[in-house]
Amino acid sequence: MLLSALATLAFATISLSTPLAPHSLRVKDSHHVPAKWSKLDRAPGDRIVNLQIGLKQGDFATLERTLYEGEGDNVD
């Protein structure tokens, strides 16, 4: 549990430390709606959609070192 918390903290710290300029963002991949699908209505506003976004890790060696350094601190 502590290891996953450290991983999340390390990832957040590294990813938030280098903000991207809006003009440097671009769509890498997109998928078109299948031809047989049709729009029925808007999704209800009270529904939750689970979404996962993968981000490129810029300094994996530091992340890995940080995770291994905290490995002995497991307090489960």
C-alpha positions as CSV (number, residue, x, y, z in Angstrom):
1,M,0.0,0.0,0.0
2,L,2.8,2.4,0.9
3,L,4.6,1.5,-2.3
4,S,1.6,2.4,-4.4
5,A,1.2,5.7,-2.5
6,L,4.9,6.5,-3.1
7,A,4.6,5.6,-6.8
8,T,1.6,7.9,-7.1
9,L,3.4,10.7,-5.2
10,A,6.6,10.3,-7.3
11,F,4.6,10.3,-10.5
12,A,2.6,13.4,-9.6
13,T,5.7,15.3,-8.5
14,I,7.6,14.6,-11.6
15,S,4.6,15.1,-14.0
16,L,3.6,18.4,-12.3
17,S,7.1,19.8,-12.2
18,T,7.3,20.4,-16.0
19,P,4.2,22.2,-17.2
20,L,3.5,22.1,-21.0
21,A,2.8,25.1,-23.0
22,P,-0.7,24.9,-24.7
23,H,0.9,25.2,-28.1
24,S,3.1,22.1,-27.5
25,L,0.1,19.8,-27.0
26,R,-1.2,17.7,-29.9
27,V,-3.5,14.7,-30.5
28,K,-1.4,11.6,-31.0
29,D,-4.1,9.1,-31.8
30,S,-7.8,9.3,-32.4
31,H,-10.5,6.7,-33.1
32,H,-13.6,7.2,-35.2
33,V,-17.1,6.1,-34.2
34,P,-18.1,2.9,-35.9
35,A,-20.4,3.4,-38.9
36,K,-23.3,1.5,-37.3
37,W,-23.4,3.5,-34.1
38,S,-25.8,6.4,-33.8
39,K,-26.1,9.2,-31.3
40,L,-29.2,8.8,-29.1
41,D,-28.8,11.6,-26.5
42,R,-26.4,13.2,-24.1
43,A,-25.0,11.1,-21.3
44,P,-26.7,11.8,-17.9
45,G,-24.7,14.4,-15.9
46,D,-24.7,12.3,-12.8
47,R,-22.9,9.4,-14.4
48,I,-19.2,8.7,-13.7
49,V,-16.9,7.7,-16.6
50,N,-13.7,6.0,-15.6
51,L,-10.9,7.2,-17.8
52,Q,-7.2,6.3,-17.8
53,I,-4.6,8.4,-19.5
54,G,-1.0,7.2,-20.0
55,L,1.7,9.8,-19.8
56,K,5.3,9.5,-21.0
57,Q,7.8,9.3,-18.1
58,G,10.6,11.8,-18.5
59,D,13.0,10.7,-15.8
60,F,12.3,7.0,-15.1
61,A,15.6,6.5,-13.3
62,T,14.7,9.0,-10.6
63,L,11.2,7.5,-10.2
64,E,12.6,4.0,-9.9
65,R,15.3,5.1,-7.4
66,T,12.7,7.0,-5.3
67,L,10.5,3.9,-5.2
68,Y,13.3,1.6,-4.2
69,E,14.5,4.0,-1.5
70,G,11.0,3.9,0.1
71,E,10.6,0.1,-0.1
72,G,11.8,-0.5,3.5
73,D,9.3,2.0,4.9
74,N,6.3,-0.3,4.3
75,V,4.0,0.2,7.3
76,D,1.0,-1.8,6.2
